[in-house]
Amino acid sequence: MGILQRAFKIAKALVTGKTGGSSASDFEKEELRKIVEELNNSTPRANYQTKNTNQRKQNAENPSPNITEIKVRNAYKTLGLKPSASNTEIKSAYRNLIRQYHPDVVSHLSRDQQAQAMKKSQEINVAYEFLQQIRKF
């Protein structure tokens, strides 16, 4: 029986009052001591897995600066701007590009061209919203 199953069995007995008394029996105390000992003597692999899991959680919460920098560069590139562009220039570029690629504007074109325009307008929207979040405007 695994450690967790054994601990669960003891905890369940304590909660439901099936220990035969008001506190844990000698057997249960000994079993808990063994569980603690096993956990203290756990393999380095278990420690590695815990560290690896914690690192993945941290990376998900705080993406590496390189990923953020790449996203920022791509957002400016999508809008046809340099990173030194002002908020006003970003807004203006966004409006001009959306006017060109908006689905209503390209409704007279072929389905393929409409699909390309739809994809481009989505990219423009994502880039603009990303820059809004980064620059807080």
C-alpha positions as CSV (number, residue, x, y, z in Angstrom):
1,M,0.0,0.0,0.0
2,G,1.4,3.4,-0.9
3,I,2.2,6.2,1.5
4,L,-0.8,8.3,0.6
5,Q,-3.2,5.4,0.8
6,R,-1.8,4.5,4.3
7,A,-2.0,8.1,5.5
8,F,-5.6,8.4,4.1
9,K,-6.6,5.2,5.9
10,I,-5.3,6.4,9.2
11,A,-6.8,9.9,8.8
12,K,-10.2,8.4,7.9
13,A,-10.0,6.2,11.0
14,L,-9.2,9.2,13.2
15,V,-12.0,11.3,11.7
16,T,-14.7,8.6,11.9
17,G,-13.6,7.6,15.5
18,K,-12.8,4.0,14.6
19,T,-9.5,4.1,16.5
20,G,-10.8,2.4,19.5
21,G,-10.2,5.4,21.7
22,S,-10.0,9.1,21.8
23,S,-6.5,9.2,20.2
24,A,-4.5,7.2,17.7
25,S,-3.5,3.7,18.6
26,D,0.1,2.6,18.9
27,F,-0.2,0.9,15.5
28,E,-1.4,4.1,13.9
29,K,1.3,6.2,15.6
30,E,3.9,3.7,14.4
31,E,2.4,3.7,10.9
32,L,2.5,7.5,10.8
33,R,6.1,7.5,12.1
34,K,7.0,5.1,9.2
35,I,5.3,7.3,6.7
36,V,7.2,10.4,7.9
37,E,10.4,8.4,7.8
38,E,9.8,7.3,4.2
39,L,8.9,10.8,3.2
40,N,12.1,12.1,4.7
41,N,14.1,9.5,2.9
42,S,12.5,10.1,-0.4
43,T,14.5,9.8,-3.5
44,P,16.2,12.7,-5.2
45,R,13.9,12.1,-8.2
46,A,10.9,13.1,-6.1
47,N,12.7,16.3,-5.0
48,Y,13.6,16.9,-8.7
49,Q,10.0,16.5,-9.7
50,T,8.8,18.9,-7.1
51,K,11.5,21.5,-8.1
52,N,10.6,21.0,-11.8
53,T,6.9,21.4,-11.1
54,N,7.6,24.6,-9.1
55,Q,9.8,25.9,-11.9
56,R,7.1,25.3,-14.5
57,K,4.5,27.1,-12.4
58,Q,6.9,30.1,-12.0
59,N,7.6,30.2,-15.7
60,A,3.9,30.2,-16.5
61,E,3.3,33.1,-14.1
62,N,6.3,35.1,-15.2
63,P,7.2,34.3,-18.8
64,S,10.9,34.8,-19.7
65,P,11.8,38.3,-20.8
66,N,12.9,36.9,-24.2
67,I,9.4,35.7,-25.0
68,T,7.8,39.0,-24.0
69,E,10.4,40.9,-26.0
70,I,9.7,38.8,-29.1
71,K,5.9,39.4,-28.7
72,V,6.5,43.1,-28.4
73,R,8.7,43.2,-31.5
74,N,6.1,41.2,-33.4
75,A,3.3,43.5,-32.3
76,Y,5.2,46.6,-33.5
77,K,6.1,44.8,-36.8
78,T,2.4,43.8,-37.3
79,L,1.4,47.4,-37.0
80,G,4.3,48.5,-39.2
81,L,5.9,50.6,-36.4
82,K,9.2,51.0,-34.5
83,P,9.3,50.4,-30.7
84,S,9.9,54.2,-30.3
85,A,6.4,54.9,-31.7
86,S,4.1,57.0,-29.4
87,N,0.7,55.9,-28.2
88,T,-0.9,58.2,-30.7
89,E,1.1,56.7,-33.6
90,I,0.1,53.2,-32.4
91,K,-3.6,54.1,-32.4
92,S,-3.3,55.8,-35.8
93,A,-1.5,52.9,-37.4
94,Y,-4.1,50.5,-35.9
95,R,-7.0,52.5,-37.3
96,N,-5.4,52.7,-40.8
97,L,-4.7,49.0,-41.0
98,I,-8.1,48.0,-39.7
99,R,-9.7,50.2,-42.4
100,Q,-7.7,48.2,-45.0
101,Y,-8.4,44.7,-43.7
102,H,-11.8,45.0,-42.0
103,P,-14.2,42.2,-43.3
104,D,-16.8,44.8,-44.3
105,V,-14.3,46.6,-46.5
106,V,-13.2,43.4,-48.3
107,S,-16.6,41.8,-48.7
108,H,-16.5,42.3,-52.5
109,L,-13.3,40.3,-52.8
110,S,-12.9,36.5,-53.3
111,R,-13.4,34.2,-50.4
112,D,-9.7,33.5,-50.2
113,Q,-8.9,37.2,-50.1
114,Q,-11.6,37.7,-47.5
115,A,-10.1,34.9,-45.3
116,Q,-6.7,36.5,-45.6
117,A,-8.1,39.9,-44.7
118,M,-9.9,38.3,-41.7
119,K,-6.7,36.7,-40.5
120,K,-4.7,39.9,-40.9
121,S,-7.4,41.9,-39.1
122,Q,-7.2,39.4,-36.2
123,E,-3.4,39.7,-36.1
124,I,-3.8,43.5,-36.0
125,N,-6.3,43.4,-33.2
126,V,-4.1,41.0,-31.1
127,A,-1.0,43.2,-31.7
128,Y,-2.9,46.4,-30.8
129,E,-4.5,44.9,-27.6
130,F,-1.1,43.5,-26.6
131,L,0.6,46.9,-26.9
132,Q,-2.3,48.5,-25.0
133,Q,-1.6,46.1,-22.1
134,I,2.1,46.5,-22.2
135,R,2.0,50.3,-22.5
136,K,-1.2,50.8,-20.4
137,F,-3.0,53.2,-22.7
